[in-house]
Amino acid sequence: MTAAIPESMRRGVIERAQGCCEYCGKPQVTFFAHEIDHVIARKHGGQTELENLAFACFECNRYSAAPE
């Protein structure tokens, strides 16, 4: 189970990203909605804080979630 990211934090990440994927720059006008991603995964000790969150398109978020 994943911990919910507070709505105010989500808005801050999206605002910082200006509506574009922070990895590849793709604007959020694609078929799949962009998602909030932990840059350093929680399972690796990453915290839910603005500095460790990124606005990611579906493709980039799935790539970062690939098994190691």
C-alpha positions in Angstrom: 0.0 0.0 0.0 1.3 3.4 -0.9 1.0 6.4 1.3 -1.2 9.2 -0.1 0.6 12.3 -1.3 -1.2 15.4 0.2 -3.1 17.4 -2.4 -1.2 20.6 -1.6 2.1 18.8 -2.3 0.7 17.4 -5.6 -0.2 20.9 -6.7 3.2 22.2 -5.8 4.9 19.5 -7.9 2.6 20.1 -10.9 3.1 23.9 -10.6 6.9 23.5 -10.5 6.8 21.3 -13.6 4.5 23.7 -15.4 2.4 20.8 -16.6 5.2 19.0 -18.3 7.0 15.7 -17.5 10.1 16.6 -15.5 12.1 13.8 -17.1 11.4 14.2 -20.8 9.5 17.5 -21.1 6.3 16.0 -22.6 3.3 18.3 -21.9 0.3 16.7 -20.2 -1.8 16.5 -23.3 -1.2 12.8 -23.9 -3.6 9.9 -23.7 -2.4 8.8 -20.2 -2.4 11.4 -17.4 0.9 12.4 -15.9 1.6 11.1 -12.4 3.6 12.1 -9.3 6.7 10.0 -9.0 9.1 9.5 -6.1 12.6 10.2 -7.7 14.2 7.9 -5.0 11.6 5.2 -4.4 10.1 4.8 -1.0 11.4 1.2 -0.9 15.0 2.7 -1.2 14.4 5.2 1.6 13.0 8.1 -0.5 10.8 10.5 1.4 7.5 12.1 0.3 8.8 15.6 0.1 8.8 18.1 -2.8 12.5 17.7 -3.5 12.0 13.9 -4.0 8.8 14.1 -6.2 8.6 14.6 -9.9 5.8 15.1 -12.4 6.2 12.2 -14.8 4.5 11.1 -18.0 3.2 7.5 -18.1 6.2 6.3 -20.1 8.9 7.9 -17.9 7.2 6.8 -14.7 6.9 3.2 -16.0 10.6 3.3 -17.0 11.7 4.5 -13.6 9.6 1.7 -12.0 11.2 -1.1 -14.0 12.8 -3.8 -11.8 16.5 -3.5 -11.2 
